[in-house]
Amino acid sequence: MSHGNSNGHDNTRQLLVNGVADAVGFVGGALLGFWLGQLLGLDIFAPGYGTGSLVGIALVGLGGGLGLHGARRWQNSRRSQPSKD
């Protein structure tokens, strides 16, 4: 039996690719922010919420946001290129 159109499958695949790309971008950016904080001597796991901890936490959040933004820009650039399928 032929379905003729696999648009539903293509849409599901695209959603999965977008979700994985977002997750990788966010986690990768957050890890970069964390390690940058570590290099600067900022421990996000230090007891209490001192200035160093808060700045380190902000770097993790900023890194995650920038990573997500970068992943979405990458996705948009791939959408604007002609498909090789």
C-alpha positions as CSV (number, residue, x, y, z in Angstrom):
1,M,0.0,0.0,0.0
2,S,1.4,3.4,-1.0
3,H,0.8,6.5,1.1
4,G,1.9,8.8,-1.7
5,N,3.0,11.5,0.7
6,S,5.4,11.2,3.6
7,N,4.8,14.8,4.8
8,G,3.8,13.7,8.3
9,H,7.0,11.6,8.6
10,D,9.1,14.5,7.3
11,N,7.5,16.9,9.7
12,T,8.1,14.6,12.7
13,R,11.7,14.1,11.6
14,Q,12.2,17.9,11.3
15,L,10.7,18.5,14.8
16,L,13.1,15.8,16.2
17,V,16.1,17.4,14.5
18,N,15.1,20.8,15.8
19,G,14.6,19.6,19.3
20,V,18.0,17.7,19.4
21,A,19.8,20.8,17.9
22,D,18.2,23.0,20.5
23,A,19.2,20.7,23.3
24,V,22.7,20.3,22.1
25,G,23.1,24.0,21.7
26,F,21.7,24.8,25.1
27,V,23.7,22.2,27.0
28,G,26.9,22.9,25.1
29,G,26.6,26.6,25.7
30,A,25.8,26.0,29.4
31,L,28.8,23.8,29.8
32,L,31.0,26.4,28.1
33,G,29.6,29.0,30.5
34,F,30.3,26.7,33.4
35,W,33.9,26.0,32.4
36,L,34.5,29.7,31.7
37,G,33.3,30.4,35.2
38,Q,35.6,27.7,36.5
39,L,38.6,29.2,34.7
40,L,37.7,32.6,36.3
41,G,37.5,30.9,39.7
42,L,33.7,31.1,40.1
43,D,32.2,28.1,41.8
44,I,28.5,27.8,41.2
45,F,28.4,25.0,43.8
46,A,30.0,27.0,46.6
47,P,28.0,27.1,49.9
48,G,25.7,30.0,50.1
49,Y,25.0,32.5,47.3
50,G,28.0,34.7,47.3
51,T,28.9,37.0,44.4
52,G,31.1,34.4,42.8
53,S,28.4,31.8,42.8
54,L,25.8,34.2,41.4
55,V,28.1,35.4,38.6
56,G,29.0,31.8,37.8
57,I,25.3,30.9,37.6
58,A,24.7,33.8,35.3
59,L,27.5,32.6,33.0
60,V,25.9,29.2,32.8
61,G,22.5,30.8,31.9
62,L,24.1,33.2,29.4
63,G,26.0,30.4,27.8
64,G,22.9,28.2,27.6
65,G,21.0,31.0,26.0
66,L,23.7,31.9,23.5
67,G,24.1,28.2,22.6
68,L,20.4,27.9,22.0
69,H,20.5,31.0,19.8
70,G,23.4,29.7,17.9
71,A,21.7,26.3,17.3
72,R,18.6,28.1,16.0
73,R,20.7,30.3,13.7
74,W,22.3,27.1,12.4
75,Q,18.9,25.5,11.8
76,N,17.7,28.6,9.9
77,S,20.8,28.7,7.8
78,R,20.3,25.0,6.8
79,R,16.6,25.7,6.0
80,S,17.5,28.5,3.6
81,Q,20.0,26.3,1.6
82,P,18.6,24.0,-1.1
83,S,18.0,20.5,0.0
84,K,20.5,17.7,-1.1
85,D,17.8,15.0,-0.8
